[in-house]
């Protein structure tokens, strides 16, 4: 059976969105062993990096980007580009380095309360991609829209 290469990319995109929205409560506290919490945090940061790279940056030549899948992708509609690029740097520092805590700067620390706003921005950016896929009547537009809707439900549930 032949596998559509685009389906693999869209599946990975949606998996990354799911991980960025569902792993937050597992990154600190709770009943999970500390090493599992650390693994969840590192997975969260890694997937945030993947999404920013896919949507806004030029990934390595052997990797797909949003513009590879939708030639008309206009990243300028993503209103939070600079914040997401900063989050990319933050996540990169966390995954690749042992960073110093920043007292009084929650958004620069690794804590679930700092992760949710970052995840919300990312979901908004993916929603922009979904809208443009829909406008282009792309075959995978519905899958990405469903992914965005599920991510928003997950984040909204974490607010209650």
PERANOR-V733378 format. One record per residue. SS is DSSP state (A for helix, B for strand, O for the rest). D_LAST is the distance of its C-alpha to the last C-alpha in Angstrom with 1 decimal. Layout:
((SS & D_LAST) (SS & D_LAST))
This chain:
((O & 44.1) (O & 43.4) (O & 40.0) (O & 39.0) (A & 38.3) (A & 35.9) (A & 33.8) (A & 33.6) (A & 32.4) (A & 29.7) (A & 28.6) (A & 28.4) (A & 26.5) (A & 23.8) (A & 23.7) (A & 23.2) (A & 20.3) (A & 18.7) (A & 19.4) (A & 18.2) (A & 14.7) (A & 14.5) (O & 16.4) (A & 14.3) (A & 12.9) (A & 16.5) (O & 18.2) (O & 18.1) (O & 17.7) (O & 17.0) (O & 19.9) (O & 21.5) (O & 24.8) (A & 25.1) (A & 27.1) (A & 24.6) (A & 21.9) (A & 24.5) (A & 25.3) (A & 21.7) (A & 21.7) (A & 25.1) (A & 24.2) (A & 21.2) (A & 23.6) (A & 26.4) (A & 24.4) (A & 23.3) (A & 27.0) (A & 28.0) (A & 25.9) (A & 27.2) (A & 30.6) (A & 30.5) (A & 29.3) (A & 30.9) (O & 33.5) (O & 36.6) (O & 36.0) (O & 39.0) (O & 41.6) (O & 40.9) (O & 37.2) (O & 35.7) (O & 34.1) (A & 32.5) (A & 35.9) (A & 37.6) (A & 35.7) (O & 35.7) (O & 38.8) (O & 37.5) (O & 34.2) (O & 33.9) (A & 31.6) (A & 32.3) (A & 29.6) (O & 26.9) (O & 26.3) (O & 24.8) (A & 27.7) (A & 28.7) (A & 25.3) (A & 25.0) (A & 28.6) (A & 27.8) (A & 24.9) (A & 27.5) (A & 29.7) (A & 27.1) (A & 26.2) (A & 29.9) (A & 30.6) (A & 28.1) (A & 29.4) (A & 33.0) (O & 33.4) (O & 32.5) (O & 30.9) (O & 31.1) (O & 27.8) (O & 27.5) (O & 26.7) (O & 25.0) (O & 24.2) (A & 20.7) (A & 20.9) (A & 24.0) (O & 22.9) (O & 21.5) (O & 18.1) (A & 14.7) (A & 13.6) (A & 16.6) (A & 16.0) (A & 12.9) (A & 14.8) (A & 17.8) (A & 16.3) (A & 15.1) (A & 18.7) (A & 20.1) (A & 18.4) (A & 19.7) (A & 23.1) (A & 23.1) (A & 22.3) (A & 25.4) (A & 27.4) (A & 26.2) (A & 27.3) (A & 30.7) (A & 31.1) (A & 30.5) (A & 33.0) (O & 35.5) (O & 34.9) (O & 34.5) (O & 34.5) (O & 31.2) (A & 29.3) (A & 27.4) (A & 26.4) (A & 24.9) (A & 23.2) (A & 21.6) (A & 20.6) (A & 19.0) (A & 17.1) (A & 15.8) (A & 14.9) (A & 12.9) (A & 11.0) (A & 10.5) (A & 9.3) (A & 6.9) (A & 5.5) (A & 5.5) (A & 3.8) (O & 0.0))
